[in-house]
Amino acid sequence: MRRGIWIALVGAIAFTVILIARLPAAWLVPSRFPQGSCAGIEGSLWSGTCETLMLNGMSLGDVNWELRPLRLLAGKLAAHLTLANGPADASGDVELGLGQEVTLRNVVAELPLDPKLLPLMPATLQGRAHAQLALVRLEHGALRELAGTLEAHDLIDTAGNRTPLGSYVVTFPGGSDSLTGQLHDVDGPLALEGTLKLTPQPGFELAGLIATRRDAPPELVNNIRFLGTPDASGRRPFSISGTF
């Protein structure tokens, strides 16, 4: 008898979740919210689209979602999200849990280094960023775990003579030391190798060794000289830290 009651209860919950998820998204999803708006809401709550998402006055494109309703039985709100038809392209699985825990998996993103998209980026720095992250986990808004790679390509410093800076990649291994990544150059006028540690403030600590290549612009060569005496291979140590 008890087993039958539990089966009926689970069935009723699943039916209710499916019924709600199939309702038109426009009935339940607001087209306007404090930070922005959607030009239109299409589809169902289960699978829908926010057309022309505006966030802080900037058009980001269309956001599509597909809910994972069975995750509600585990106390999680989960969905697969994609962003397209705007300045950035992105996709990934997002899961919201109790205790203000947010987990992202299988995140792939391509975007310009634009201060409108990334407010912390210097306005004089141009280029493109690529992210491929297996896992990102936050608790109460603080980053707790990170696994994957972040890349910056074709960087240019426009503060003076549009100085090319090259391309770089940082890899975060995940696990117990997941917030410290290994950084190195991919190409360009600078040979760089070091570590990037994300700190709780939130902030960062960047340290390593750097050297200029033969084709480096004179302004880069002069700037590197201020870092001190090079080692036998011509590399100079550097260390930078800051907060967001």
SVG drawing of the C-alpha trace seen along z (x, -y; Angstrom):
<svg xmlns="http://www.w3.org/2000/svg" viewBox="-2 -57 75 59">
<polyline fill="none" stroke="black" stroke-width="0.4" points="0.0,0.0 2.8,-2.4 4.7,-1.6 1.6,-2.3 1.1,-5.7 4.7,-6.7 4.5,-5.6 1.2,-7.6 2.8,-10.7 5.9,-10.6 3.7,-10.2 1.5,-13.1 4.6,-15.3 6.1,-14.3 2.7,-15.0 2.4,-18.4 6.0,-19.4 5.5,-18.3 2.2,-20.1 3.7,-23.4 6.8,-23.0 4.6,-22.8 2.7,-26.0 3.5,-28.9 6.7,-30.6 5.1,-34.1 2.6,-33.2 5.3,-32.7 8.5,-34.4 8.6,-38.2 9.7,-40.1 11.0,-42.9 13.2,-42.6 15.4,-45.0 18.5,-44.7 17.0,-44.4 14.3,-43.0 13.4,-40.5 11.8,-41.8 9.6,-38.7 9.1,-35.4 8.5,-32.3 8.0,-28.6 7.1,-26.9 8.5,-27.0 10.1,-23.6 11.8,-24.9 11.7,-28.5 13.4,-31.7 14.1,-35.2 14.4,-37.1 16.9,-40.0 17.9,-40.0 18.8,-43.6 21.1,-43.7 22.2,-47.0 21.4,-48.7 23.3,-46.3 21.7,-43.8 23.2,-40.3 21.2,-38.3 18.7,-35.5 18.7,-33.2 17.3,-29.7 16.6,-27.3 15.7,-23.7 14.7,-22.7 15.7,-19.5 12.5,-19.0 13.5,-15.7 16.3,-17.6 13.5,-19.3 13.1,-16.0 16.6,-16.5 15.9,-20.0 17.7,-21.5 16.5,-23.9 18.5,-22.9 18.5,-24.0 20.6,-24.0 21.2,-27.5 22.4,-28.9 23.2,-32.5 23.3,-33.4 22.7,-36.2 24.6,-38.8 28.2,-39.9 28.8,-36.7 28.0,-33.0 27.7,-30.7 26.2,-27.5 26.2,-25.4 24.3,-23.6 23.2,-25.6 22.0,-24.3 20.7,-26.2 20.6,-24.5 19.8,-25.3 22.1,-27.6 22.6,-29.9 24.8,-27.3 25.2,-27.7 26.9,-25.1 27.8,-25.4 29.0,-22.5 30.1,-22.1 30.4,-25.9 31.6,-27.0 31.8,-30.8 33.3,-33.1 33.1,-36.9 35.0,-40.1 37.0,-41.8 34.5,-44.6 34.1,-46.6 30.3,-46.6 30.4,-42.8 33.2,-42.6 33.2,-45.7 36.5,-44.8 38.4,-44.8 40.6,-47.9 39.0,-50.1 42.3,-50.2 42.6,-46.4 41.1,-44.8 40.9,-41.1 38.7,-38.1 38.1,-35.6 37.3,-31.9 36.2,-29.8 35.8,-26.0 34.9,-25.1 34.0,-21.6 32.9,-22.9 32.2,-26.2 30.8,-26.2 29.8,-29.2 28.4,-29.5 26.7,-32.7 28.3,-34.4 31.8,-33.3 33.8,-31.1 34.6,-27.7 35.7,-25.4 36.9,-25.9 38.0,-23.4 38.7,-24.2 40.5,-26.7 40.3,-30.5 41.9,-31.9 42.6,-35.5 43.5,-35.9 45.0,-38.7 45.3,-41.2 46.1,-44.8 46.9,-47.6 45.4,-50.8 46.6,-53.2 49.4,-54.4 50.4,-53.0 48.1,-49.9 50.7,-47.6 50.1,-43.8 50.4,-41.7 49.8,-38.2 47.5,-35.3 47.5,-33.5 45.8,-30.5 45.2,-29.7 44.2,-26.2 42.5,-25.5 42.8,-21.8 39.8,-21.5 40.0,-19.6 41.6,-20.8 43.7,-23.5 41.1,-24.4 41.5,-28.2 45.1,-28.3 45.7,-28.0 48.8,-27.5 49.3,-30.4 51.4,-30.5 51.5,-32.4 50.3,-30.9 51.9,-33.3 53.0,-37.0 55.9,-39.2 56.0,-38.0 57.2,-34.6 55.3,-34.1 54.9,-31.4 53.3,-31.6 50.3,-31.0 47.1,-32.8 45.4,-32.4 41.9,-33.6 41.5,-34.9 38.4,-35.2 38.2,-39.1 37.4,-38.5 40.8,-39.2 43.8,-37.6 47.5,-37.0 49.5,-36.7 53.2,-35.6 55.7,-34.1 58.5,-34.8 58.4,-36.9 60.7,-37.8 60.4,-39.6 60.9,-37.9 63.0,-39.3 60.1,-40.9 58.7,-42.6 57.8,-46.3 60.3,-48.7 57.7,-49.9 57.3,-46.4 61.0,-45.9 61.4,-49.1 58.6,-48.2 60.0,-44.7 63.3,-46.3 61.7,-47.8 61.1,-44.3 64.7,-43.9 67.7,-41.8 67.0,-38.9 68.1,-35.3 70.5,-33.4 67.7,-32.7 66.6,-36.4 63.4,-35.9 62.4,-38.4 60.2,-37.6 56.9,-39.5 54.1,-39.6 50.8,-41.4 47.8,-41.3 44.5,-43.1 40.8,-43.0 37.7,-43.1"/>
</svg>
